Amino acid sequence: MTQPVDTLVRGTLVNVNTGNLEERPVAIDDGTIVALDERPAERELHANYIAPGLIDAHMHVESSMVTLPQYADAVVPNGVTSVVHDPHEIANVIGATGVRAVIQDAEQTPLKARFTVPSSVPASDLQDGGATLPPDLVTALLEEPNVVALGEVMDIPGLLAGDEDVHAKVRAARERGLTVDGHMPRVTGDDLQEAARYLDNDHESITLAEAREKADVGLHVYLREGSSSKNLAELLPLTEEVDTRRLSLCTDDREVTDIVDRGGIDFAVRKAIQEGADPVEAVQMATINTAENYDLPFGKVEPGAPADLVLLEELDSWRVDDVLIDGELNPTEDGHTPSPTNIPTDTVEFPSVSAPDLAITAPDGHGRGAHVRVIDAVGGLQTEPMIAEVPVRDGTLTPKPNEDLLSLAVIERHGGKGGIGRGFVHGLGLDRGAVGSTIAHDAHNCVVAGADYTAMAAVANKLKELDGGVVAYDPVDDEFASLALPVAGLMSSEPIETVYEQFETVESHAARIGMAETGLMELSFLALEVIPTYRLTNNGLVDVTDGKYVDVTVSEHTEEQGPDADRRSIPDDSVSEP
Amino acid sequence: MTQPVDTLVRGTLVNVNTGNLEERPVAIDDGTIVALDERPAERELHANYIAPGLIDAHMHVESSMVTLPQYADAVVPNGVTSVVHDPHEIANVIGATGVRAVIQDAEQTPLKARFTVPSSVPASDLQDGGATLPPDLVTALLEEPNVVALGEVMDIPGLLAGDEDVHAKVRAARERGLTVDGHMPRVTGDDLQEAARYLDNDHESITLAEAREKADVGLHVYLREGSSSKNLAELLPLTEEVDTRRLSLCTDDREVTDIVDRGGIDFAVRKAIQEGADPVEAVQMATINTAENYDLPFGKVEPGAPADLVLLEELDSWRVDDVLIDGELNPTEDGHTPSPTNIPTDTVEFPSVSAPDLAITAPDGHGRGAHVRVIDAVGGLQTEPMIAEVPVRDGTLTPKPNEDLLSLAVIERHGGKGGIGRGFVHGLGLDRGAVGSTIAHDAHNCVVAGADYTAMAAVANKLKELDGGVVAYDPVDDEFASLALPVAGLMSSEPIETVYEQFETVESHAARIGMAETGLMELSFLALEVIPTYRLTNNGLVDVTDGKYVDVTVSEHTEEQGPDADRRSIPDDSVSEP
């Protein structure tokens, strides 16, 4: 006589253990799968297909601009029941406190978030972020609940050169039996072989050859389908070339619009199938493969596993009817209210600014114009160095919007040592006004670009007033469009649909004043001082090629002195000291 | 400029990560694989194929009758570089002390032995073994180095009934993130579904349907190729039906003759390929699949992994040229001497016996013969109940070798509470003399069968003198043939070839006095009181069907009283009290 259970689900099971589709009921009791067989049940559910809940192998919730509880409400209905979350941006703002807070957030949501401890905070010592995570803090965080890995190790040169801090973090993870995530864009050949000794996986491949080389040296390869990095279609033929058990799907950075319009990691599963992947293998890449990589207790449908199930109308299009997490049906629906966040909401702190604070004093001996170094935002996240002439008015260098030469300022916003970096940017397209954001990778200072210093100061002060966010300002009607992101200055506690609408409003407003389509996204990377070529930090303009500050103004002898002229290790007067 | 390394191996790599054969050199430095690529090297090795060292997923070294260091010398040259060893027999003799000793043994051999903690010691409370492992001791042993799992859980009825001791052991393993090995012969349907909630794997399948059912419910299925259980050929079609990542190869119990003549787990790989398995999948089943199941750091060839490699002349026939472990070439050859064992060698302790000690007093009112219950050894490990008439001489029941009715005695040999169980056995075939062994699953008391009590006493005393072993005695020329197994009374510290020869000598001697071909093996299971039907323990004859002692002598009214007559819970006079 078989024991009665509380729930029986009937349908075709996507058995990720065997790789087969099987007619097989799933019996659930008290949140756990107790049998793959008939049982008398209080409740029967029917589905065309039953799959394990999906796992996003690597993601940063910050990219969605909502908190983890709100993110859960957005993706759980799509069949995403777990994410492996690297709180890299939160850590750059609030350090270990932030990491602990987001781990607490996860305990209050049905989504099973697991965590990797950010390994590369700060990105460099050229900028002042809100916090750093030295090896001792990383080690302490590795002991926190639901931590499954050391987060993506980005400092590959340091790793290869034997940098003690990098290796201390890797060792700390290994000693605890945890996975070590890699971040190896375009790392190849000898460097890849060496890095693979220490790292377990990589999600940065953009070509099939790159992914194949990584798989061959034993790395677990993640096929990424994010917002700016959509690599899945290119990499999918790898499933024909190597044992798929060591392939996973991830989103990495996926923006609010993509999540609302297309979904999270469920979109990657759907797309993989549409692109020709075997449906069961596609599901395996977002369930058991990832679970095995991080030693997660779910991601499969078998007796003893938690009842995290997706009930599908159709497998190939990933059309979801219902979702169970620990046996609970559609846990984010019907009166469910996402929990408030534990992450601080008062992280934007700097003295109010006025136009002169953001202006660059013209060098001695200028005429009516001066040559300056300009960050040329050429598309994607890339920048090129550029030299241009800008007008001098009242002793200051001023933007020249009719030639798309805008002023740029990066204001230290963590209540630290202060400092405002000033410079010029080309490519954002503003005709008037200003835009700004407290999302400014990785230090997440306050970045503002504008056609005049007054508008820029207004935007900066608005961002301060909001405790962070994204703002566009049109001086013609003195109107702001704002998305408040008070959670670490990166995220909102509002529902994702609200954030989506407000973000669209800011984008429209920015477009009205002339901003290029991808301008807001590019803006948030203009301060990332580890991607070539020019970037602006709160300490001044950086030439990433050699990791040195450079003057904004070009001295008269530059051409004679060659390209290395004006290199310096301390900021010039385009930076205000605190 | 690439760093020079100490060793470069050239050949076709069996890449178990990708599932492909690839032309790819393996660069090794200081025992670790540092690259799958060209490197300047102090030493170059060439092979037709390079595979990771093989792992036996489940084995008991005791079955080989040699210590782990000697076992290593036997199998490492075949490309076996690791075993997952369940010291179940050692634990039955010397408990936690024995488990700790064999773990110490492993530290002194190149073979990378990992351990599972025996979960089912004793097999029952009907017999007195040398030691027990209650939950607290099991829990303590789970903390020992190189322990990777709770050993095969045999008490499935207890598990299903919620037995607290069984579940305490399972929980202790789970809390430590360790695997839980199963032992589920013929467990099916609801029982299997329930057992699968707690257990991770099983190696007991004998039919394809049985194995398939286990795979379907998420169990990692081991295809076994032991000495008495050769299941590989039957189960191999499973590789066509399910994702092979969750299949492994194991030997379980493999005897000295098979190991010397055919090999260890390497034989299973060879046989799988011969039976039609894809060679790379066959290697995966004895390397990465097992490594992932137990979270072992080897079993794959990739940068960062230990250099455990098999250099093969031919892949399909698994013809081995050389073996590296941690980069050391053929570590068991050239002047290598296996370490002495840490396991006690003085475990056979009982007072010397004489013929009357082993004889059964005839019941009152007997004539010249009496009816007795006989263990009928029908082949394999099975026994059937049998009733026969034996002669009465001088007031004792005596064997009747001309009808293959031999006397049997089980002497408590652990220096415990003593007790000699006495009975009769049919099917061993002895014409004269006696045979005996201190290998007597699971309690490993001293078991002796013979055509007369004097010969039996001589054999028992010889076993005591040897500190354990296997002995055959021919009274015609008063000659013993002996294999001394002083290590826990189960194993020898001598090289496996020596043990092989001595065992052959004992077998020949036993054959000379009429013993059936498989008699010695059957003898060592006649005391295993958990396999139906009749078994003899040191406490008397047991009917395993209901786990009760029964009288050897059949009372006159038995037929009228039905089959349950003579059931009792305390031994009768066929058992000597201490």
Interface residues (C-beta under 8 A of the other chain):
Chain A: T2 N15 N17 T18 G19 N20 E22 R24 T32 V34 A35 L36 D37 G177 G189 D190 Q193 E194 A196 R197 Y198 A215 D216 V217 G218 E241 V242 D243 R245 R246 E292 D295 K300 V301 E302 P303 G304 A305
Chain B: T2 N15 N17 T18 G19 N20 E22 R24 T32 V34 A35 L36 D37 G177 G189 D190 Q193 E194 A196 R197 Y198 A215 D216 V217 G218 E241 V242 D243 R245 R246 E292 D295 K300 V301 E302 P303 G304 A305
